[in-house]
Amino acid sequence: MTGPIPTDADDFCRTDAPARPPGRLDAGRCSVQALERGDSGVATAAPVSRWLLIEQPGPWGRQALTQSRFDARVARLLAERAAREGVRVLLVRRPGDRLADSGRRWAYADSRPGREGVWWSVRSADADLLTAPWDGTAGEPAAGATYLVCTHGGHDACCALRGRPLARALPVDPADVWECSHLGGDRFAANMLVLPHGFYYGQVPGDGGLVVAAHARGQVALAWLRGRAGLTAPAQAAQHYAREELGLLGVDDLTPLGVVGLDAAEPGAERWEVTLAGRAETVVVTVESRPSPEVVHLTCQAARPGRVRTWHHLSLTTRPG
């Protein structure tokens, strides 16, 4: 095998793929095929840990910020600032209300441990966001969890076909749920991001009530958890497997303390030793990542298939903390 292995984070998508009829969740859709294969979403959360949420009713093009009703001149400058500061921009809108007048709300969200929060403000003009502080000093803090459901059909039809019903059915206060632009991992639709802690979920079933109930208890819903934003993929994988084995489901459990690369036995494989903080002990997990043996279409628009990396738990040990 030559060349880099495409991953979900690479947005391995091409627009010259054969078109599928819009509005149909047929057998050819990437999320349908991923469910049939039993693809694991473990360790596929985005590496960012800070967001700018901008209320902007639809429609959204594939590049949501620049292909929407948001001021095009401001969009370019805002994208440049976000890249400099390591902040991801997401457009948001109320479920089922894409063409309504916007409240022109925006929020800064931070999921870094010890800094978690979502702060909401109102802009008088899009250009206000170019100079607004992105540090939690502006706006009113959200009292509880904020649920973002990816419904970005302009990026991948599965996101809209699975995401929109979930966003409308989610059993939370309507003020706490938003449709959002591309979260990544289209084949895991319906995808959801729970702020402020930054937990990514995929293939969320039904009305999402099981995920909501877990977070109401201060826990994660492990069965659908893709990972925590801001952590490296090895740390996400190790944390997931340690949660499974030790039953530590609290949102703040198993903070990563260190990640060390190890030699792997197989060509193409990568191995790490990850140290996590347990409740009364230190947890050491060895995980390995390998390229998938088969090539698959990662999105509905992928012109050619690619390989993904699969994660494997090799060992877990504990020692006094």
ABEGO torsion letter per residue (X at the ends): XBEBBBBAAAGBBBAABBBBBBGBBBAABAAAAAAAAGBBABGABBABABBBBBBBBOBBBABAAABBABBAAAAAAAAAAAAAAGBBBBBBBBBGAAABBBAGBBBBBBABBGABEBBBBBBABAAAAAABBBAGABEBBBABBBBBBBABAAABAAAAAAAAAAAAABBBBAAABBBBBBAEGAAAOBBBBBOAAGBBBBGBBEAGAAAAAAAAAGBBBAAABAEBBGBBAAAAAAAAAAAAAAGBABAABGBBABBBBBBBABBGBBBBBBBBBBAABBBBBBBBBBBBABBBBABAABABBBBBBBBBBABBBBBBX
